[in-house]
């Protein structure tokens, strides 16, 4: 039986009937540019999936767990992991933000790490508060609980330390320095909201415009916890163009740039893995600090005693970002007029960039934090 020449003329050059082989067959059919486009599209899909549901962030620098407490693991990045610590200068505790994301922001990536920068600046004893995600058993933990466990950490390290407070870890560090002034050799506050009524940032407006019941309802919906995913979703909704479209357009544009992909994956591992907070701690922070501004007003009670910023008398370094719309420079620098530290012992520096860049920005780590490390070393050597 002869074949119909007309019907065979319209058949594709390659057999597509076996599903397993369709990618190979399609690839042969495509022209060079089409093949590149298809490859880029497939790579984009894989990368978009990676950054949408990435694995948890990791610490960039080797460390050990010096203490495992209810609220945190105190991670030790010291040379020799703290051996012979009694004969060394004061330990530096980086009080990482406890605001819905991992403390790994303090040790973000190799070559882009605050821990690494402080160590390179001659500070041998560096530790970080690795705050634990809140569980149901932690829902009633309050600010006092966190201050008490910082106190345990300081006592365990010899009874005196330097605190480097980042963002929300800044007001917590300042509270500790006010409550236990004799235990702090120096204090660094970076992007820390100290006077929450100062300036005119969007977060200040949001806290005051929304009724207290809004935050209480969110905590209730989280079973007594402020859920990290709820906070992240709210933050994304404040920047919808960037979070739901812009970053994927950028990803597609740079899909063949391995360096860009590596940086993006590292950031999204930190950003897309939020942590839950205790509801009681969160509501205290919203109402007592951000709404009523009790700490700056000298009306906050910490561990049974009213504290004021004037109780802080150690050397103080204030760092703020020029375009920081989370913690405005006014909220940070207001501390200089409220603390009991002598003016000659206060340094303040305004640097280019926004909020997160204060802790992990390449330029700030290269140009600013080495100066802070040298300042700390000079203030505390032999202390």
C-alpha positions in Angstrom: 0.0 0.0 0.0 1.6 3.3 -1.1 1.9 6.3 1.2 0.1 9.6 0.5 2.8 12.1 -0.4 0.6 15.0 0.6 -0.1 13.8 4.1 3.6 13.0 4.7 4.6 16.5 3.6 2.8 18.1 6.5 4.3 15.9 9.2 6.8 17.4 11.5 10.4 16.4 11.1 10.5 14.8 14.5 8.1 12.5 16.3 6.3 14.3 19.2 3.9 11.5 20.1 6.1 10.2 23.0 5.7 12.8 25.9 9.0 12.0 27.5 10.9 13.2 24.4 8.9 16.4 23.6 11.5 18.8 25.1 14.2 17.3 23.0 12.0 17.4 19.9 10.9 20.9 20.5 14.5 22.0 21.1 15.5 20.7 17.7 12.6 22.5 16.0 13.4 25.8 17.6 15.8 28.4 16.1 18.7 29.5 18.2 17.0 32.7 19.6 13.9 30.8 20.3 15.9 28.1 22.2 17.6 30.8 24.3 14.2 32.4 25.1 12.8 29.0 26.1 15.8 28.2 28.3 15.6 31.6 30.0 11.9 31.1 30.6 12.4 27.8 32.2 15.3 29.2 34.3 13.1 32.1 35.4 10.3 29.7 36.5 12.8 27.7 38.6 14.3 30.9 40.1 10.9 32.5 40.8 9.9 29.3 42.7 13.2 29.5 44.7 12.7 33.0 45.9 9.0 32.6 46.6 9.5 29.6 48.9 13.2 29.5 49.8 14.8 27.4 52.6 15.6 29.1 55.9 18.5 31.5 56.1 21.9 30.3 57.4 24.7 31.9 59.4 27.6 32.9 57.2 30.3 32.6 59.9 31.2 29.6 62.1 29.9 29.9 65.6 28.9 28.0 68.7 25.8 28.3 71.0 27.1 29.8 74.2 23.7 29.7 75.9 20.3 28.2 75.0 17.6 30.2 76.8 13.9 30.4 76.5 14.0 33.4 74.2 17.3 33.0 72.4 20.4 31.1 71.5 23.4 33.3 72.3 25.7 32.6 69.4 29.4 33.0 70.0 31.6 34.1 67.0 34.6 34.8 69.2 38.2 33.8 68.4 38.6 30.4 70.1 34.8 30.5 70.9 35.4 32.4 74.1 38.2 30.4 75.6 40.2 32.4 78.2 37.5 35.1 78.0 38.2 36.4 81.5 41.5 37.9 80.4 40.1 39.6 77.3 38.4 43.0 76.6 34.6 43.3 77.1 32.5 41.0 75.0 30.4 42.7 72.2 26.8 41.5 72.1 25.0 42.3 68.9 21.3 42.6 69.9 19.7 41.6 66.6 16.2 42.9 65.6 13.3 40.9 67.0 10.7 42.2 64.6 9.6 39.3 62.5 12.8 38.2 60.7 15.8 36.0 61.6 18.8 37.4 63.5 21.0 36.2 60.6 20.8 39.8 59.3 23.7 40.4 61.6 25.8 37.7 59.7 24.1 38.0 56.4 26.6 36.5 53.9 30.3 35.9 53.5 31.9 39.3 52.7 28.6 41.0 53.8 28.5 40.4 57.5 28.4 42.8 60.5 29.9 40.0 62.6 32.7 39.6 60.2 33.3 43.3 60.0 33.5 43.7 63.8 35.9 40.8 64.1 38.1 42.2 61.3 38.0 45.5 63.3 39.8 43.9 66.2 36.9 43.0 68.4 37.6 39.4 69.2 34.7 38.6 71.5 31.5 39.0 69.3 28.2 37.3 70.1 24.7 37.6 68.6 21.2 37.2 70.2 19.6 34.6 68.0 16.0 35.2 69.0 13.8 32.2 68.8 10.5 32.2 66.8 7.6 32.3 69.3 5.7 29.2 70.0 2.3 28.9 71.6 4.1 28.4 75.0 5.8 31.7 74.5 2.7 33.8 73.7 2.7 35.5 77.1 6.4 36.4 77.1 6.8 40.2 77.7 9.5 42.7 77.3 10.7 42.0 80.9 11.3 38.4 79.9 13.7 39.4 77.1 15.5 42.0 79.3 15.9 39.3 82.0 17.5 36.9 79.5 19.9 39.6 78.2 20.9 40.0 81.8 21.6 36.3 82.1 23.8 36.5 79.0 25.7 39.5 80.3 26.3 37.8 83.7 27.4 34.6 82.0 30.0 36.6 80.1 31.5 38.1 83.2 28.9 40.8 84.3 29.8 43.6 81.9 29.5 44.0 78.1 29.1 46.2 75.1 25.7 46.2 73.4 25.2 46.9 69.7 21.5 47.2 69.2 20.0 46.9 65.7 16.6 48.3 64.9 14.1 46.9 67.5 17.1 45.3 69.2 18.2 49.0 69.7 15.4 50.0 72.0 15.8 46.8 73.9 19.6 47.4 74.3 18.9 51.0 75.4 16.4 49.7 78.0 18.9 47.3 79.3 21.6 50.0 79.5 19.1 52.2 81.5 18.1 49.4 83.8 21.7 48.1 84.4 24.0 51.1 83.7 26.9 49.6 85.5 26.9 46.5 83.3 27.4 48.3 80.0 30.8 49.5 78.8 29.5 51.2 75.6 26.3 51.3 73.5 25.8 51.4 69.8 22.3 52.1 68.5 21.8 51.6 64.7 18.4 52.4 63.1 16.9 52.2 66.6 13.6 53.9 67.4 14.3 55.6 70.7 11.9 58.7 70.5 9.1 57.2 68.5 7.3 60.6 68.3 10.2 62.2 66.5 10.2 62.7 62.8 7.4 61.9 60.4 7.9 58.4 59.1 5.2 56.2 57.6 5.4 53.7 60.5 4.7 56.4 63.1 1.7 57.5 61.1 0.4 53.9 60.7 0.7 53.1 64.5 -1.2 56.3 65.4 -3.8 56.1 62.7 -4.8 52.5 63.2 -6.9 51.7 66.3 -5.3 49.5 69.0 -8.0 46.9 68.3 -6.5 46.4 64.8 -3.3 44.9 66.3 -5.1 43.1 69.1 -7.3 41.4 66.5 -4.3 40.3 64.5 -2.8 38.7 67.7 -6.1 37.0 68.5 -6.3 35.6 65.0 -2.8 34.2 65.5 -3.8 32.4 68.6 -2.0 34.8 70.9 1.0 35.3 68.6 1.8 38.0 66.0 2.3 35.7 63.0 5.4 36.5 60.9 3.5 35.7 57.7 0.8 38.2 58.6 3.4 40.9 59.2 5.2 40.1 56.0 1.9 40.2 54.0 1.1 43.5 55.5 4.5 44.9 54.6 4.3 43.6 51.0 0.8 45.3 50.7 2.4 48.6 51.5 4.8 48.2 48.5 2.7 46.0 46.1 4.3 47.1 42.9 7.8 46.1 44.1 6.8 43.0 46.0 4.4 41.4 43.6 5.7 42.5 40.2 8.9 44.5 40.3 11.2 41.9 41.9 10.1 39.3 39.4 10.7 41.7 36.4 14.2 42.3 37.8 14.7 38.6 38.2 13.7 37.9 34.6 16.0 40.7 33.4 19.0 39.2 35.3 18.2 35.5 34.9 21.5 34.9 33.2 23.6 36.8 35.8 24.8 34.2 38.4 26.0 36.9 40.8 22.6 38.6 40.8 20.8 35.3 41.3 23.0 34.4 44.2 22.4 37.8 45.9 18.7 37.5 45.3 18.4 34.0 46.7 20.4 35.0 49.8 18.1 37.9 50.5 14.9 36.1 49.9 16.0 33.3 52.2 16.0 35.9 55.0 13.0 37.9 53.8 10.6 35.2 52.9 11.1 33.2 56.2 9.5 35.5 58.8 9.2 34.4 62.5 6.3 34.7 64.9 6.4 37.0 67.9 4.8 36.6 71.3 1.5 38.5 71.3 2.1 40.1 74.7 5.6 41.4 73.7 4.2 42.7 70.4 1.3 44.6 72.0 3.6 46.1 74.6 5.9 47.4 71.9 3.0 48.8 69.9 1.2 50.5 72.8 3.8 51.4 75.3 6.7 52.3 73.0 5.3 53.4 69.6 1.9 54.7 70.6 2.6 56.2 74.1 6.3 56.7 73.8 6.8 55.8 77.4 10.6 55.0 77.2 11.6 58.4 75.8 9.1 60.1 78.2 10.7 58.4 81.2 7.6 56.4 82.1 8.6 52.9 81.2 8.8 50.2 83.9 11.4 47.5 83.3 11.9 44.6 85.7 10.1 46.4 88.5 11.8 49.8 88.2 10.9 52.9 86.2 13.7 53.7 83.8 14.7 56.8 81.9 17.1 57.4 79.1 19.0 59.7 81.4 20.0 56.6 83.3 22.3 55.6 80.4 25.8 57.0 81.1 28.1 54.9 78.9 29.8 56.0 75.7 27.2 56.1 72.9 27.3 55.8 69.1 24.2 56.6 67.1 23.9 55.5 63.5 21.0 56.4 61.1 20.2 56.0 57.4 19.5 59.1 55.3 16.6 57.5 53.5 15.4 55.2 56.3 11.6 55.2 56.3 11.2 52.6 58.9 13.2 54.3 61.7 13.8 57.9 60.8 17.0 59.7 61.7 15.1 61.9 64.1 14.0 58.9 66.1 17.6 57.7 66.5 19.4 61.0 67.0 16.8 62.2 69.6 18.6 59.9 72.1 21.6 62.3 72.2 19.6 64.9 74.1 17.9 62.4 76.4 20.7 60.2 77.7 22.9 60.9 80.7 26.1 60.3 78.7 28.4 63.3 78.5 28.2 65.0 75.1 31.9 64.4 74.5 31.2 60.7 74.7 28.5 60.7 72.1 29.1 60.1 68.4 26.4 60.2 65.7 26.6 59.5 62.1 24.1 59.8 59.2 25.0 57.5 56.2 23.4 57.1 52.8 20.8 54.4 52.3 17.8 52.9 54.0 17.1 50.7 57.0 18.3 47.2 56.2 21.4 48.6 54.6 22.6 49.9 58.0 23.2 46.3 59.0 24.2 44.5 55.8 24.7 47.1 53.1 28.1 46.6 51.4 29.0 50.3 51.5 28.0 50.8 55.2 29.9 47.6 56.2 33.0 48.8 54.3 33.0 52.4 55.2 31.1 52.9 58.5 31.2 49.9 60.7 35.1 49.6 60.7 35.0 53.1 62.3 32.5 52.0 64.9 34.6 48.9 65.6 37.7 51.2 66.1 35.7 53.5 68.3 34.5 50.6 70.5 38.0 49.1 70.7 39.4 52.4 71.9 36.6 52.9 74.4 36.8 49.5 75.9 40.4 48.3 75.7 41.5 47.2 79.1 38.0 47.7 80.5 
